[in-house]
Amino acid sequence: MNSIWAYPAEIGQQHQPLTGFSVTGRDGVIGHVDRQMDRPGRQHLVVDTGMWIFGESVLVPAGFVTGIDHATRTVTVDRSKDEIHAAPRFVTDKQTSDSSYLAEVGAYYASLGVPVAG
């Protein structure tokens, strides 16, 4: 089983910048990529799920990415809008080094089941 903290092999993400890309789930647009982490074993996207300055951010492990379309600047994830919005909130970059926060995020996504390959 692949780690949720790594892009699926079929995605072929080669550390290409995804900041600003739209994020789409099973049922529509979720938000946009605010930033990304490409460190092996901790690959993820920080997704701004709100509108304008009132948005909230969540961390989405790279294992849930099912597609990256550079032409349309869109990242597709294998979860619904509600599932992503219900993820533990991302507030500060320090959280990407906080093992308890990453464990909380990992447990949340694990509770949703294994990502479906693209």
Buried (B, 14 or more C-beta within 10 A) or exposed (E): EEBBBBBBEEBEBEEEEBEEBBBBBBEEEBBBBBBBBBEEEBBBBBBBBEEEEEEBBBBBBBBBBBBBEEEEBBBBBBBBBEBBBEBBEBEEEEBBEEEEBBEBBBEBBEEBEEBEEE
